Amino acid sequence: MGKGMKIVLATGNADKVREIQNILKGCPVELVPLSEFPPLEVVEDSGTFFGNARKKAYEVSVHTGLPALADDSGLVVEALGGAPGIYSSRYAGAKASYEDNVRKLLFKMRLERHREAAFVCVSVLYFPGGEIFTSRGKLEGRISKEVSGGGGFGYDPVFYIAKKRKTLAELADDEKNAISHRGEAFRKMAGVIKKLALRDSLSAPESSSDAPENSGQ
């Protein structure tokens, strides 16, 4: 990944870090894992994806002194009234595994004929000075009746994409990222980051011989 402004990835989820790094390949940014800083626990107590993402980005930025990039995402199932929604990662309990959450979802859906669902992702980029940018992605699909595929993570093994005739877990990483909710949201954010990088380069001193190194903030 090409170096540029330093941005902290505001998540402790290693699977999500890997996925975001893959999506932002080639973007002029140096993504710094949150694990490189002292531990921080952010309580996700907002009632919306945006609220949670904004809170994570803000608190991580304050904690590290750097711009922070966060997202909040989840599965929205029509037959369940929008559940698990913002509680997707802890649907089966505070310390639930991916398998626990999927098992509960399939149990809740066992008698449902209408299985339409969507993955939603909202990303937020927050700068220490208070500047904030946001983007959103969505992927429509259906909940399958059984687990299929060994890739991805979370609910991917039961999220069926009709046009692919596969679950997300059956797709290669690049193929998944090309259509996923997180892929859409972070590709939009990549466009924002590129514009910011261009803005910073245009506002930099013309002569760099005696100018201080741009920190990228």
C-alpha positions in Angstrom: 0.0 0.0 0.0 1.4 3.4 -1.0 2.3 5.7 1.9 0.4 8.9 2.5 -1.4 10.4 5.5 -1.4 8.2 8.6 -4.8 7.0 9.6 -5.6 4.6 12.5 -8.0 1.8 11.7 -10.5 2.1 14.6 -11.2 -1.6 15.0 -9.8 -4.5 17.0 -11.3 -7.1 14.6 -8.4 -8.7 12.7 -10.7 -9.9 9.9 -12.1 -6.5 9.3 -8.6 -4.9 9.3 -7.5 -7.4 6.7 -10.6 -6.7 4.5 -10.3 -2.9 4.7 -6.6 -3.0 3.9 -7.4 -5.1 0.9 -10.1 -2.7 -0.3 -7.9 0.4 0.2 -4.9 -1.1 -1.7 -3.3 1.7 -3.8 -4.9 4.4 -1.8 -2.4 7.2 -0.7 -2.7 6.3 3.0 -0.7 4.5 5.7 -3.2 2.5 7.7 -2.0 2.0 11.3 -3.7 -0.8 13.3 -5.3 0.2 16.6 -3.3 -2.7 18.2 -0.2 -0.5 17.9 -1.6 1.8 20.6 -2.5 1.3 24.3 -5.7 -0.6 24.7 -9.0 1.3 24.3 -12.5 0.0 24.7 -15.3 2.0 22.9 -18.8 1.2 24.1 -21.0 1.0 21.0 -24.2 2.4 22.5 -25.6 4.4 19.7 -28.9 3.3 18.1 -27.5 3.6 14.5 -24.7 2.4 12.4 -23.6 6.0 11.8 -23.7 6.8 15.5 -21.5 3.9 16.4 -19.0 4.5 13.6 -18.7 8.2 14.5 -18.2 7.4 18.1 -15.4 4.9 17.4 -13.7 7.2 15.0 -13.9 10.2 17.4 -12.7 8.3 20.5 -9.8 6.5 18.6 -8.7 9.9 17.1 -8.7 11.5 20.6 -6.8 8.4 22.0 -4.1 8.3 19.3 -3.9 12.0 18.2 -4.2 10.8 14.6 -7.1 10.7 12.1 -9.2 7.6 12.6 -11.2 5.5 10.2 -14.1 3.5 11.6 -17.0 1.6 10.3 -20.1 0.0 11.8 -21.8 -2.7 9.8 -24.4 -5.3 10.2 -27.0 -7.6 8.8 -30.6 -6.4 8.4 -33.2 -9.1 8.0 -36.7 -8.0 6.9 -38.5 -11.0 8.5 -36.9 -10.2 11.8 -37.9 -6.5 11.8 -34.4 -5.4 10.9 -32.5 -7.6 13.4 -29.8 -8.3 14.2 -28.9 -4.8 12.9 -26.5 -2.9 15.1 -26.3 -5.9 17.4 -25.0 -8.2 14.6 -21.6 -8.9 16.2 -23.2 -9.8 19.5 -26.5 -11.2 18.4 -26.1 -14.4 20.4 -24.4 -12.7 23.4 -21.6 -10.3 24.3 -18.9 -12.9 23.7 -20.6 -14.8 20.9 -18.5 -16.4 18.2 -19.4 -16.1 14.5 -20.8 -19.6 14.6 -23.0 -18.7 17.6 -24.5 -15.8 15.8 -25.1 -17.8 12.6 -26.7 -20.6 14.6 -29.1 -18.2 16.3 -30.0 -16.5 13.0 -30.8 -19.8 11.3 -32.9 -20.9 14.2 -34.9 -17.6 14.2 -35.4 -18.0 10.4 -36.3 -21.7 10.4 -40.0 -21.1 9.6 -39.6 -18.0 7.5 -40.4 -18.1 3.7 -39.4 -14.5 3.0 -35.7 -14.5 3.6 -34.7 -11.1 2.1 -31.8 -9.4 3.9 -29.2 -6.7 3.4 -25.7 -6.0 4.7 -25.2 -2.3 5.6 -21.9 -0.5 6.3 -21.3 3.1 7.3 -17.7 4.3 7.5 -16.5 7.5 9.2 -13.2 9.3 8.9 -12.5 11.7 11.8 -9.7 14.2 12.0 -8.4 15.6 15.3 -9.5 19.1 14.3 -13.1 18.0 14.0 -13.3 17.5 10.3 -15.5 14.4 9.5 -16.3 12.4 6.4 -18.7 9.6 5.9 -19.7 7.0 3.3 -22.2 4.1 3.1 -22.6 0.8 1.4 -25.3 -1.8 1.0 -25.6 -5.3 -0.4 -28.9 -7.0 -1.0 -29.3 -10.8 -0.6 -31.1 -13.6 1.1 -30.5 -15.8 4.1 -29.8 -19.3 3.1 -31.1 -22.3 5.0 -27.7 -23.7 5.8 -24.1 -22.7 6.0 -22.1 -22.9 2.8 -18.5 -21.8 2.1 -15.3 -21.5 4.1 -14.3 -17.9 3.3 -15.2 -14.6 4.7 -16.4 -14.2 8.2 -19.4 -13.3 10.3 -22.7 -14.1 8.5 -21.0 -14.6 5.1 -21.7 -18.4 5.0 -25.5 -17.8 5.1 -25.8 -14.6 3.0 -26.8 -15.8 -0.5 -26.2 -13.7 -3.6 -28.7 -14.7 -6.3 -26.7 -13.3 -9.3 -23.6 -15.2 -8.1 -25.5 -18.3 -7.0 -23.2 -18.5 -4.0 -22.9 -17.2 -0.5 -20.4 -14.5 0.3 -18.3 -17.2 2.0 -18.0 -19.1 -1.3 -16.5 -16.1 -3.1 -12.8 -15.2 -3.4 -11.8 -12.1 -1.4 -11.5 -9.8 -4.4 -14.8 -11.0 -5.8 -16.5 -10.4 -2.4 -15.0 -7.0 -2.0 -16.1 -5.9 -5.4 -19.8 -6.3 -4.5 -19.9 -6.1 -0.7 -21.3 -3.4 1.5 -17.9 -2.7 3.1 -16.3 -2.7 -0.3 -18.8 0.0 -1.6 -18.4 2.1 1.6 -14.6 2.1 1.6 -14.2 2.6 -2.1 -16.2 5.8 -1.6 -14.0 6.6 1.3 -10.9 6.0 -0.8 -12.2 8.7 -3.2 -12.4 11.1 -0.2 -8.9 10.2 1.0 -7.5 10.8 -2.5 -9.1 14.2 -2.7 -7.8 15.1 0.8 -4.3 14.0 -0.3 -4.5 16.2 -3.4 -5.7 19.1 -1.3 -2.8 18.6 1.1 -0.3 18.5 -1.7 -1.7 21.6 -3.3 -1.5 23.5 0.0 2.0 22.4 0.8 4.9 24.9 0.4 6.2 25.2 -3.1 9.8 24.8 -1.9 10.4 21.7 0.1 14.1 22.2 0.6 13.7 24.0 4.0 10.0 23.2 4.7 9.1 20.8 7.5 8.0 17.3 6.5 4.2 17.1 6.0 2.7 15.0 8.8 -0.4 14.2 6.6 -2.8 15.3 9.4 
